[in-house]
Amino acid sequence: MSSASISAPLSSVLSPQTTPRLSVVIPVRNEGVNLRIMIRILGAAMEVPYEVLVVHDDETDNSIRVVEAMADRQTRLVHNRLGRGVANAIRSGVAQARGEYFLIFAADEVGPVLAIEDMLRLMDRGCDLVSCTRYTRGGRRLGGSRIGGILSRAANAMFHALTGSVLTDSTTGIKMVRRSVFNQLDLKAAPVGWAVAFEMAIKAQLAGLQLGEVPIVSIDRLYGGESTFRLGPWVLEYLKWFWFGVRNAGDMRKNGRRLLI
């Protein structure tokens, strides 16, 4: 038995008959080092029945060996056969998830684990989607690409002002969504980076869903691994959704609903 299973609270350990309350969907690309740590941290932090779905594009991904070696019964491997990229990995993971809520998560992000309890609390208060934020009081971004960080902060501030987005950090990939509304979002983002998370935030507000936001200290790529950040393709895909939100700013403002911890 892995150390994650040993340290997990009894209420979070799944038996074969237990339906998980939370499904953590983690798209990966050679994140073996990060996963070894992340799975143990999740096991120690979770207080509800949960499962982890590690979604890989390639059968040579080093994440596979790590998950198999840990033999953690909360964790399953999912082979993304819909096409490469984060957006398709999320679709593949959600298709096999069993939880009441889905948590879209990044293997290289340690800080947001501490926000899971607050995210669940907002979901239980009626939120349909809860997003983490690095750009409001209590939030902070550490590590990662310097250029990416500057662009992210500026773009989120501008988007918030221009569209009336109720979220201060629409682009963060750490989002929890209710199973019953996920298909309403009708995600279309190209498999380029994490733009699909931006799309989720916009479409959830346009649909009039109840949104929530929780501040985090984001510690990006603390333990290495393989980043998928590519400036040109990422910027183009994010710009597409930025202008989609701007074009629909009237409906964004009319339908904005937010709960805070």
N, C-alpha and C positions, 0 to 999 in steps of 0.2 A: 504494500500500500504506500502511496506517495505521501510526502510530508504535508502536501496540501490537504489530503483527505484526513490526515491525523489531526491537523490544527483547525479544520473547519468546524463551526458550531454545529451541534447535532441537528438543529432545525434546518440547516442548509444542505445536509447530505441527502442525496436522492436514493431512494430504493427503486427497483425496476418499475414499481407500480405508482411512484410519486410523479405527479405532473409538476414540472418546474413553474414557479411563479415568474421567473425572469430568465430569458434566453440572451446570453451575451454573444454577439456575433462579431468575430474578429477577423477581418481580411488580413492575409499575411503574404509577404514575399521574403523568404529567407530570414525570418524573425526568430530563429531557434533560440538565440541567446536571450532575447527579450521574453519569449514565451515561457521559458523555464522559470523565470522570476515572476512573471505576471500571473501564471496559473496558481502559484503558491500564495501570492498576495491576495488574489480573489478568494481562494479557499479560506484564508484567515479572516477576511473582511466580511464575507457574506453571512447574513442572518436570515435569509429566506431560501427556500428550495430554488436551485438555479442549475443551469447548464451552460457550458461554454462550447460554441461552435467555431472551430478554427478552420477558416475557408481559404484554400490554396488553389492557385491556377495550374501549378505544374507539379507532377509527381516526383520531381527531383528536389523540390523545396526542402531545405534543411529543417523547417518547422515540423515536418511529418515525423522525422526520427525522434525529435524531442518529445512530442506528444505521445508517441507509441512507447517510448522508454519510461515516461512518467506513469503510464497506466492509471491515470486519474479517472475515476468513473463518472465524474461530472463533465468531462471533456470529450467531445467528438470531433473527428476530422470530417470535413466536407470538401469534396472536389468540385470546384466551380467549372462547370462544363458549358456555361452560357457565353463564354468569351472572356478574355483577360480584363483585369481592371477592378477597381474598388466597387463601382456601381453594380457590376455583374456578380461580384463576390457577395455583396449584401443581398441581392435578390436570391442567390443560391442558398445562403445561410438562412434567410427568413423562410424560405420554402420548406426547410427541414426543422425549423425551430418549433418548440412545443409550448413555450411560455405564454403567459397572459400579456407580458410586456417584452419588447425587444430592446436591447441596449446595443447600439452600434458603437464599437470600441476600437481603439488602435493599440496594437501590441507594444508600441514604444512609448505609450503615455502612462506614467505611473500615477501622477497627481489625481486624475479624475476618479480613481478607485475610492478616494475619501468622500467623493460627492454622491456615490451611489445611494446611500441611505436617504439623503435629502431629495434626490431625484424620485425615489420610490414614494417618499412622503407626499410630494406634489402630485404624482400619478394617483395616489389614493385619495387625494382631495379633488380629483376630477379632471386633471390635465390629460390631454390626448397625446401631447408631445412635450418633452422637457429637454431643453438644450443647456449645455454648460456654456459658461462665458469666461473669457480671459480678460475682458475689457470693461468691467464695471467694478464697483467697490468690493474688495475681497478677492478679485481675480488677478491673475498675473501670468505672463508667458515667459518661460525660460528655455534656452537652448534652441536648436533647430536652425534653419536658414535665416540669416540676418535680413536678406532682401525679402524673403517670404514673410517674415514677421512685420516688417515695415508696411508692405503692401496689404497684409491682412488687417492690421489695425486701421489703416487709412480707409480701406475699402469698406469695412464694417461701419465705421463712423459715418461715412458719406451715405451708405445705403440706408442706415437708420434714419438719417436726416431727410433724405429725398423721398423715401417710400412710406415712412411711418411704421416701419417694422418694429414690433414690440420687443424683439430680441436685439441685444447689443452685440452679439457674436453669432450671426447667422451661419458663418462658414465653418465653425468648429465641427469636427467629425464625431464628437461625443454627444449622441442624442438617444433618448429613450422614447419609444413610441408604443402606443397601445395596439395590440394585435388587431382589434376590430376596426381600426381606421387606416391601417397601413396601406391597404390596396386602394383606398380613396386618393392617395397621393399620386398614383399613376406615374411613377418615376421614369424619366426619359433621358437623364443625363448620360452623356458619352462616358465610356470607361477611362476617363482621364482624371487622375488624382482623386480628390475628395469633393469635387464639385457637386456630387449627388447629395451631400449633406446640406449644401446651400439650397439646392432645389427643394429638399424636404421642408426646410424652414419656410420658404416662400409659399409653397403650395399648401402647407398646413394653415398658414394665416389666411390665405385666400379662401380656403374652405370654411373659415370661421371656427376652426378647432380651438379648444382651450389650450394655450401654451404656457409653459413655465420655464424659468431660468434659474440656474444655480451657479454661483461663482466657483472657479477652480484655480489652483496654481498648476499650470500646464508645464510639465518638465519633459520636453520633446527629445526623443532619441538619446536617452541617458546612457543606454548600454550598447549602442552600436546597431547593427542590422543594416538593411538595405533600404534607403530612402527612395521613393518613387518621384520625388519632386523634380519637375522639369519646367523651368520658368515659362518658356513660350507657350507650349500646349496648355499648361495649367491656367495661365492668365487668360487665354482666349476662351476657354470653357467657362471660367468664372465670370468673364465679361458678358457672355451670352445670358447667363442667369441674372446677372446684375441688371441688364437692360430689360429682361423679362419682368423683373420686379418693378422697375421704374415705369414701364408701360402700364402696369396694373396698380399703380400707386393709389388711385382712388379706392379701389376695392380693398387694397391692403389696409388703408386707414379705417375704412368702414368696418372691417371684420376683425381688427386686432383685439385679442383678449389675452391677458397675461396674469399669471399668479406667481408670487415670489414666496420664498421661504420666510 
